[in-house]
Amino acid sequence: MKYITIIALSLLLTSCGSAYLANKVERQLKGDWVLEEVSFPNSSGFFDTAIFNLAEVTCFENSQWSFVSNNATGDFILDGNACDKQEQNFVWYIDKQTVESSTPEMLFKITTNQKAKAVDEGSRVSIKSLLEDQMVWQQKVTLENKEVIIEMTFVKQ
């Protein structure tokens, strides 16, 4: 019985640790950010592909993002080169199963004009770095039958 109690307690503490770390990362994301640069590390050239199945890379450059950590919502405004200005809403959370790794992952769904539970598709990005004033995301996509990494660098406003 003593061993069962110890095992149960250790499982509880482990699960609480991941939740605590995820909440800490979510609080760091809180605020307004500008997507300053989109690049393709380890690839030769530039690919003008759709990011998050929404718009071309050039539309995302200099987009303004806002993260609200207490209800895991946010919005961004696309206002890139020769793109129509559009505002998108999203819900997001940090994947608690990846938060203890060196690159925690964020999952989010674009929810503009609909409830989050009605949206079946979302995106997963790795948070390569998260500092007080800068954040870098990486997303793996398939282009021309090859896996390509899109790297997005944000600066906090």
N, C-alpha and C positions, 0 to 999 in steps of 0.2 A: 504494500500500500504506500509505503514511504517513497519508493521509486516512482510510482505512478504520479504522485503529487509533484515530485521534482521534475519529471518529464513534462507534465502539464504546465507547470509554472514556467519552465524554460521556453516552451512553445509560445506561451502568452507573451513573455517578454520579447521574444524574437519578432513576433508579429507586430507588437507595439513599436518596436524600434524602427521597422520599415515605414510604418504610418507616420511616425514622428519625422523621419528624414524626408518623406514625401511632402509633408506639410511645410517643412523648412524650405525646400526647393520651391514650392508653390508661392511662399511668401517672398522669396527672392525675385520671382518673376513679376510680382505685382508692380504695376505702373505703366508708363508710356514708353514705347520703344520705337525706333526708326530702323527699318531694314536697309542698312547702308550698302551692303554688297552681296551679290550672288555670284558664286564661283563654282568651278568644277575641278577640285583637286584630283591629281592623278589621272587627268584626262587632257588630251591635246585639243585645244580649241574651245569654242563656246557653243552651247546647244540652246536654242531658243525653244524650249519645251514648256509644256503647261505644268505649273506647280500646283499641287493639290487638286488636279483636274479642274482648275478654275480659270487661269489666265497664264499668258506667256511670262517668262522670266523677266523681261524688260518692264512689264506692268508692275511687278513686285518691287523693283528697285525704288528706294525712297518711300515705300509705303509706311504708314503710321499704324502701330499696333498698340492696343491697350489690353492689359491683363488685370482682371479682378479676381483676387485669390480667395476671398471669403465665399464666393458662390461659383467659382470655377467657370466664369464666362469671360468674354472679351469681344473685341471687334477690331477690324483693320480696314484701312482705306487705301485702295489701290489708286495710285495717281502717277504711274510711270510714263515713260516716253510714248506719246501718241496713243495712250489708252484712255478709255472712258473712265472717269472718276467714279468709283463704286465702293460702297461700304458693305462689309460682310460681318456677320455675327458668328460667334463660335462658342462651343463649350470645350473644356480641356481638363485634363488631369495628368498627374505624374504616375506612371506605372509603378506601383509599390514593389513589384517583383524585380525591377531593374534599378531601383533607387540606390541600392548599395554598391552597384558597379561603378566603374570609372566614368561611364557615359549613361546616366539615367535617360529614360525615354519618356516623351510626352505624347499622349494620344489626344487628338482633338477632332471635332466634327464641325463642319460649317453648317450653321443652322438658320441662315438668313430666311426670314418669312415662314419659319416652321419650328415646331417644337423638337427638342433634341431627341426624344424617343421615337420620332417619326423618321429620323435620318439613320439609314442603315450603313452608310459608308463613312469612313474617317481616315485620318492619316496618322502615321507614327513617325516621329522624328527623334533622333538622338541628340541630347544636349551635350555637345562636345566640351563647351566651357560656359560657365555662368559666373561672371564677376559682378561687382556692384554697378559698373557702368557699361559693361559689354557682355554679349551673349552670342554663342555660335551654335547653330543647329546643323545637323547633317541628315540628309534623307537619301535613301537608296532608291533609284528608279531604274527601269529597263528602257534603254533607247537603242534601237537598231539591234536588238537581241543581245545587248551587252549591259551589264550592270554599271551604272554611273552614279557617283555620289554628287549630290547638290549640297553645297555648303552656303549657309545664310548667316551673315554677320549683322547683328543688331547693336545699336548704341542706345543707351537709356537717355531719355530727355530730361 
